[in-house]
Amino acid sequence: MDMILAAGPVVKLVVLVLVYFSVVSWAIIFYKGRVVYRALRDSEKFLDFFWAKKRFDLISQGVRDFPHAPLGVLFREAYQEMMKGQKRREGEETPSVDFGGGDNVARALRRATTSEIQRLEKFLPFLATTGSIAPFIGLFGTVWGIMDSFHGIGETGSASLAVVAPCISEALLATAIGLAAAIPAVVGYNHYIAKITNLSNEMDIFSQELLNIVERMGRR
């Protein structure tokens, strides 16, 4: 803290910007950890529930027990589209399940998959941005601090180690803070992107399996 207070105004501004990036990045890391792991946990439970029940009407009644499961969202959107198709076809007040209209169900699944991926990836670009630019912001602060230090050395005419070392260490502090902000952001971004990619693959597989079930029931 003494080194930051002793630094010039530009270096102090750079440090404040980096602290902001670091605090927001850590907040996103903890928030996304809760969101992503809830999605993984509920999706796994919903998948077991789906194959255990097998009947769409029973699954639709129990899907609300898995509020954070992307697979549950996919099933709900597909089921609602099937019911809409039956209602349009027969004009009934109380719709029953439509096992035709696979194209409409496929479109509903694609929309739901895109929406869920966007929800899961929300705020992650900030981590990527922090990991990309924080070291350069810190480097700018370091370069500016060194320039300021050498300017002061030139004015005083003293280049001893006792004079130069404190100025250089204060300047290098900005780079250290930049790296401290960037490293967790990059690790968090890569970690959550890998988890979301796994979830995306699970959603694609589940969508295909659900469409296959709908087609088999339609043929029956």
Residue pairs with C-beta under 8 A, 6 or more apart in sequence:
3 169
3 170
3 173
4 11
4 12
4 15
4 173
6 166
6 170
7 15
7 145
7 170
7 171
7 173
7 174
8 144
8 145
8 148
10 141
10 144
10 145
10 148
11 141
11 144
11 145
11 148
11 170
11 171
11 173
11 174
14 137
14 138
14 140
14 141
14 144
14 174
15 141
15 173
15 174
15 177
17 137
18 134
18 137
18 138
18 141
18 174
18 177
18 178
18 180
18 181
19 177
19 181
21 130
21 134
21 137
21 181
21 185
22 130
22 134
22 177
22 180
22 181
22 184
24 126
24 130
25 126
25 127
25 130
25 181
25 184
25 185
25 188
26 184
28 123
28 124
28 126
28 127
28 188
29 127
29 184
29 185
29 188
31 123
32 123
32 124
32 188
32 192
33 192
35 68
35 120
36 120
36 192
36 195
36 196
36 199
37 195
38 68
39 68
39 69
39 70
39 120
39 199
40 195
40 198
40 199
41 68
42 66
42 67
42 68
42 69
42 72
43 66
43 69
43 70
43 71
43 72
43 199
43 202
45 66
45 69
46 63
46 66
46 69
46 71
46 72
46 75
47 71
47 202
47 206
49 59
49 62
49 65
49 66
50 59
50 71
50 75
53 59
53 62
56 79
56 82
56 97
57 97
59 75
59 79
60 75
60 76
60 79
63 72
63 75
63 76
66 72
70 113
70 116
70 120
70 199
70 202
70 203
71 202
71 203
71 206
73 112
73 115
73 116
74 109
74 112
74 113
74 116
74 203
74 206
74 207
74 210
75 206
75 210
76 112
77 108
77 109
77 111
77 112
78 105
78 108
78 109
78 112
78 207
78 210
78 214
79 97
80 108
81 101
81 104
81 105
81 107
81 108
82 97
82 98
82 99
82 101
82 105
82 214
83 95
83 96
83 97
83 98
84 95
84 98
84 104
85 98
85 100
85 101
85 104
85 105
86 92
86 95
86 96
86 97
86 98
87 95
89 98
89 100
90 96
99 214
99 217
99 218
99 220
100 218
102 211
102 214
102 215
102 218
105 210
105 211
105 214
106 207
106 211
109 207
109 210
109 211
110 207
113 200
113 203
113 204
113 207
116 199
116 203
117 196
117 199
117 200
117 203
120 196
120 199
121 193
121 196
124 189
124 192
124 193
127 185
127 186
127 188
127 189
127 192
128 185
128 186
128 189
130 181
130 182
130 185
131 182
131 183
131 185
131 186
131 189
132 182
134 178
134 179
134 181
134 182
134 185
135 175
135 178
135 179
135 182
136 178
137 174
137 178
138 174
138 175
138 176
138 177
138 178
138 179
138 181
139 174
139 175
139 178
140 174
141 171
141 173
141 174
141 175
141 178
142 171
142 172
142 173
142 174
142 175
143 171
144 171
145 167
145 170
145 171
145 172
145 173
145 174
146 167
146 168
146 171
148 167
148 171
149 164
149 167
149 168
149 170
149 171
152 167
153 159
153 163
153 164
153 167
156 163
